[in-house]
């Protein structure tokens, strides 16, 4: 089971690292941060499965 604290920590990390990326659209930046947070929570496997 996923720890809520870990999820918040991963989201905070992703936002800090990628939240200011200029990808031309806020939705792209939001998608990047969500993908990075998921990858941090589940580091094994393929990116396409995250």
C-alpha positions in Angstrom: 0.0 0.0 0.0 1.2 3.5 -0.8 2.1 5.8 2.1 0.3 9.2 1.8 3.4 10.9 3.1 5.6 9.3 0.4 3.1 10.4 -2.3 3.2 14.0 -1.0 7.0 14.0 -0.8 7.3 12.7 -4.4 4.9 15.3 -5.6 6.7 18.1 -3.7 10.1 16.9 -5.2 8.7 16.7 -8.7 7.2 20.2 -8.4 10.5 21.6 -7.1 12.5 19.9 -9.8 10.2 20.3 -12.8 7.5 22.8 -11.8 9.2 25.8 -13.5 9.9 24.0 -16.8 8.8 26.1 -19.8 7.2 23.6 -22.1 4.9 26.1 -23.9 1.8 25.1 -22.0 1.0 24.7 -18.3 -0.7 21.4 -19.0 2.6 19.9 -20.2 4.4 21.1 -17.1 1.7 19.6 -14.9 1.9 16.3 -16.9 5.7 16.3 -16.5 5.5 16.8 -12.7 2.9 14.1 -12.4 5.0 11.6 -14.4 8.1 12.4 -12.4 6.3 11.9 -9.1 4.9 8.6 -10.2 8.4 7.5 -11.4 9.8 8.4 -8.0 7.1 6.4 -6.3 7.5 3.4 -8.5 11.1 3.5 -9.8 11.2 0.1 -11.5 9.6 -0.6 -14.8 9.1 1.3 -18.0 8.3 5.0 -18.2 5.3 4.2 -20.4 3.9 2.1 -17.6 4.2 4.9 -15.0 
